Amino acid sequence: MKINSAEIVISAAKPHQFPAGPFPEVALSGRSNVGKSSFINTVLGRKSLARTSQRPGKTQTLNFYFINERFHFVDVPGYGYAKVSKSEREAWGKVMEVYFQEREQLKGVVQLIDIRHKPTEDDTMMYDWLKYHEHPVIIIATKADKVPRGKWDKHVKIIKEHLNMDPNDKVVVFSSETGAGKDKAWKEMENLLFS
């Protein structure tokens, strides 16, 4: 995928702010600090389109990126971060539910999981919830540069087993440091967006 244009169009805090239009989109989901912003910047070949934060849990809106004037990436708030009040979490939860249950443009979800650790309870809950709502999911196993290449398969197996993964869903081993997995991630995302 050659990226000719990529821009953030809106950070939506409420469903009425979601962009209208026929453009297909993939949502990007993952724990706070799993490397979501780095993934976005790497696959789009941009240094700082998505801002990486030293403070996990900072994304509190759905950030819509318009790519090549053809489709959207939607960066959704990171889950599993406690330093947010219960009422704030509930408010986001409602917006996210509307998005995942009613958004017709949504073609699938990219869920990022840190390859170094087995999926957390939050990772599993999110995956199960997405499958309950019948979304295709691509698992991106991030931070692969921190694990010896010879152990990638073992770590992928652990992710698949812990999530009890749907055999139709793919796992892509990825590193934003080295660019490993970038082409494969694009191939899988294009399948969701345009097939």
C-alpha positions in Angstrom: 0.0 0.0 0.0 1.5 3.3 -1.1 0.4 6.1 1.2 -0.2 9.4 -0.7 -2.1 11.2 2.0 -2.9 10.7 5.7 -4.5 13.2 8.0 -6.5 13.2 11.2 -10.0 14.5 10.4 -11.7 14.5 13.8 -11.2 13.3 17.4 -14.8 12.3 18.2 -16.0 12.2 21.7 -19.7 11.6 20.8 -21.3 9.5 18.1 -22.8 12.4 16.2 -19.2 13.5 15.5 -18.3 10.4 13.6 -17.6 11.3 10.0 -20.4 10.6 7.5 -19.6 9.2 4.1 -19.2 5.8 2.4 -15.5 5.3 3.3 -14.7 1.8 4.7 -12.7 1.8 8.0 -10.7 -0.4 10.3 -10.7 0.3 14.1 -7.4 -0.1 16.0 -7.8 -1.3 19.5 -5.4 -2.3 22.3 -4.3 -1.8 25.8 -2.8 1.5 26.7 0.9 1.5 25.9 0.8 -1.5 23.6 2.2 0.6 20.8 -0.9 1.7 18.9 0.4 5.1 17.9 3.7 3.7 16.8 1.9 1.1 14.7 -0.2 3.8 13.0 2.9 6.0 12.3 4.9 3.0 11.0 2.3 1.6 8.6 1.5 5.1 7.3 5.2 6.0 7.0 4.6 9.2 9.1 6.8 10.2 12.0 4.3 11.7 14.3 0.8 11.7 12.8 -0.4 9.7 15.8 1.1 11.1 18.9 2.8 8.7 21.2 2.4 9.5 24.8 4.5 8.7 27.9 1.2 8.7 29.8 -0.9 5.6 29.1 -4.6 6.1 28.7 -4.3 9.5 27.1 -6.4 8.8 24.0 -10.0 9.5 25.2 -11.6 10.1 21.9 -12.0 8.1 18.7 -9.4 9.5 16.3 -10.4 9.2 12.6 -7.5 9.2 10.2 -8.4 9.6 6.5 -6.0 7.7 4.3 -5.4 8.1 0.5 -8.9 9.7 0.4 -10.3 6.2 0.3 -10.6 4.8 3.9 -10.3 5.5 7.6 -8.2 4.2 10.4 -10.0 4.7 13.7 -7.9 4.8 16.8 -10.1 3.9 19.7 -9.3 4.6 23.4 -6.9 2.1 25.0 -8.4 -0.3 27.5 -7.2 -1.6 30.8 -5.9 1.6 32.2 -7.1 2.4 35.7 -6.2 6.1 36.2 -9.6 7.2 34.8 -12.7 7.8 36.9 -15.4 5.2 36.7 -17.9 7.7 35.3 -15.4 8.6 32.5 -14.9 5.0 31.7 -18.6 4.4 31.5 -19.1 7.4 29.2 -16.4 6.2 26.8 -17.8 2.7 27.1 -21.2 3.9 25.8 -19.6 5.8 22.8 -17.5 2.7 22.0 -20.5 0.5 22.1 -22.4 2.7 19.7 -19.4 2.7 17.4 -18.8 -1.0 17.4 -22.4 -2.0 17.2 -23.9 0.5 14.8 -21.1 1.8 12.6 -21.9 0.5 9.1 -18.5 1.6 7.6 -16.6 -0.6 10.1 -15.1 -3.5 8.2 -13.0 -5.1 10.9 -10.8 -4.5 13.9 -7.0 -4.5 14.4 -6.3 -5.6 18.0 -2.8 -5.0 19.2 -1.3 -7.3 21.8 2.3 -7.2 23.2 4.0 -10.3 21.9 6.2 -10.5 25.1 3.3 -11.3 27.4 0.4 -13.7 27.3 -2.9 -11.8 26.6 -4.3 -10.0 29.6 -7.8 -10.5 30.9 -8.7 -7.2 29.2 -7.2 -8.4 25.9 -9.3 -11.6 26.1 -12.5 -9.7 27.1 -12.1 -7.3 24.2 -11.5 -10.1 21.7 -14.5 -12.1 22.9 -16.7 -9.0 22.8 -15.6 -8.2 19.2 -16.3 -11.8 18.2 -19.7 -11.7 19.9 -20.5 -8.7 17.7 -19.2 -10.7 14.7 -16.3 -8.4 13.8 -13.4 -9.9 11.8 -10.2 -9.3 13.9 -6.5 -9.1 13.0 -4.2 -9.5 15.9 -1.0 -7.5 15.7 1.6 -8.9 18.0 3.6 -5.7 18.8 7.2 -5.2 20.1 8.6 -8.2 18.2 12.0 -6.6 18.2 12.1 -7.3 22.0 11.8 -11.1 21.4 14.3 -13.3 19.5 13.0 -14.2 16.1 13.3 -17.9 16.9 10.7 -17.5 19.6 8.1 -15.7 17.6 6.1 -18.8 16.8 6.0 -19.9 20.4 4.6 -16.5 21.5 2.0 -16.5 18.6 0.9 -19.9 19.7 0.4 -18.6 23.3 -1.7 -15.6 22.0 -3.9 -17.9 19.9 -4.5 -20.3 22.7 -5.2 -17.7 25.3 -7.7 -15.9 23.1 -9.2 -19.2 21.9 -8.9 -17.5 18.5 -11.2 -17.9 15.6 -9.2 -19.8 13.0 -10.2 -17.3 10.3 -8.5 -14.4 12.2 -4.9 -13.7 11.5 -1.9 -12.9 13.7 0.8 -10.6 12.3 4.1 -10.3 14.2 5.1 -6.6 14.1 7.8 -4.2 15.2 7.6 -0.5 14.8 11.3 -0.3 15.5 12.4 -2.6 12.5 9.3 -2.4 10.3 8.9 -6.2 10.5 5.4 -7.3 9.6 4.4 -4.0 8.0 3.6 -5.5 4.5 1.7 -8.4 6.0 -0.3 -6.0 8.2 -1.3 -4.0 5.1 -2.2 -7.1 3.2 -4.6 -8.2 6.0 -6.0 -4.7 6.5 -6.6 -4.3 2.7 -8.5 -7.7 2.7 -10.8 -6.3 5.4 -11.3 -2.9 3.8 -11.7 -3.8 0.2 -12.8 -7.4 -0.2 
